[in-house]
Amino acid sequence: MTFARSAVRAIASVLLLAAALLAVPLAAAQSAAAQGPRNEKEAAVCRHVLGTFLGFAGRHATEACAVQPEDAATR
């Protein structure tokens, strides 16, 4: 096997592992993304996803992941 094939296989393995690791937090954030986080746990997941995977941090992540009031969900 050539070095190029080995490198391609290694990169593919890393990408598959990264996709598997991303699937869990993104699935957990799905409900929070629909209408905004409904509780502090969903808000924490939202901040984690925005900060870690998308590069948002600080005030922007805090504003985007603010817990929505109960009456906002019925609109």
C-alpha positions, 0 to 999 in steps of 0.5 A: 500500500502506498503512502498516499493510500494510507494517508487517505484512509487515515483522513477518512477514519478521522472524518468518520470519527468526527462525524460520530462525535458530532452526531450526539451534541447536534441531535441534543441541540435539535429541539433547542434549535426549533424554537429556542432553548426551553430550559437551562439544559437546552441553553447549555447545549446550545452554547456548547454547540455554538462555541465548540463547533461553530466558533461563536463565543461570549455574548453572541452565543449567550444571546442566541441561546437565551432561554425562551419564556413559556408564552413564546412557545405557544406563538 
